[in-house]
Amino acid sequence: MREGMNVVALTGGVASGKSTVLKMFMRLGAFGIDCDVLSREALRPCTSAWWSVVKAFGKDILRRDLEIDRPKLREIVFSDEEKRRTLERIVHPEVRRMLKERLNAIKTLTEATGERGVLVVVDVPLLFELGMQSEFERVIVVYASEAVRLRRLLQRGFSREIAMKIMRAQMPLEEKAKQADFVIYNEDSKEETEKEVRKIFETLMAEANLHPTVR
């Protein structure tokens, strides 16, 4: 445990419901960090990572407000393995730096206020693919079948071709589940998922001898 903080990783597959589960943990009192959000922040116009992406992929990936056209970039990188790796080499180091900043900020804030019982849940979509699992106290995998995840992606407006390419680019979710300390099955009702989240939250707090007021 990092100097009074129990930092755990949350991962899964695309459209498995990681962001929803992260919000549930936060409602219970955990701090939450979403690495997908950090990756978007890393590519804000005129940041160093933004310039690197524009140099690598050309100005045609930009909208007129200088924001990166994410659907266009997504189609490029999931149609070319080397281009996907190029993007990852630009974005991942910046996300790691920002994650460290967020963890340091949580530590500083909680120490200043005397807050005890600090659980931090970090949503890392490519946790196993990047070999980051050893950096966390525990690993939670959010599981949903491929059919369910495909349906969710199609409902979000993805084409079937791109949706399948995104899923195939990630480690099979079944393999991630085998390596997890906890697995949350997110195919049933929201209420059932919340029950699983609360149970894991209470287990993690007890393991670290943390005692916040559970909401």
Steps between C-alpha positions, in 0.01 A plus 500: 500500500635842404550702815145474627332459161366172367534538122326237290458457127171464316512356149305294251417513131358778289130553584514266801379784723819613674397867519163409652666281762758770578219746575342245735825471694522878520146527637605263779787730593797390289706744300484422128742560214397416143797454267273540196426851625872561552571388143248753369655772716845405369384575146349841561592747224856631513629260765827326418322169446248671268783639288662156486176341382446768236857451377453122486153491340467831316276803544209323328417334834414843647162667514473872433518571874836315509354214701601157373224330302490190716283280275734576208811426706339186641430369151862562399665334799272197516560432133879507531684327785816711468303825504318385812832432668626842389205665671551293814869597516394866502206484739588235759805673654300818542211314662741336744642841591152644554396196705796553731400866538144404593616247759737756652216755511270256681774423749569870562133592535412217736805562716411869523143426610593207725275269300546132574376196317622595154418254225597600146355310203681557171328405174782371274350354180827342379632397840610149401602596147742756648618270779393747771318257730793472742476875569171458688395334823210316340347456155127511427371386161160607370366218285237491226476252214618591153143498371389747767798727441448493124136599545600788724757625249249484216253696713770767546527542123805288425498299179512124547841488326662759727334353811643157424846643428502684833402186691752284314780750576460435873592194705201262518284597796490140619881511540482823697237352730729205580770740623270721708458510875132588454263467204184709465246356258330793333231341286208495741312787662667812632388397848683167475817672383476749788474211748820348362677836513397565861617154608843552341523854639441375853750216453771738377441739787516217753818359349676834534347568842326809365176615654319780319126548537346276234221680320 
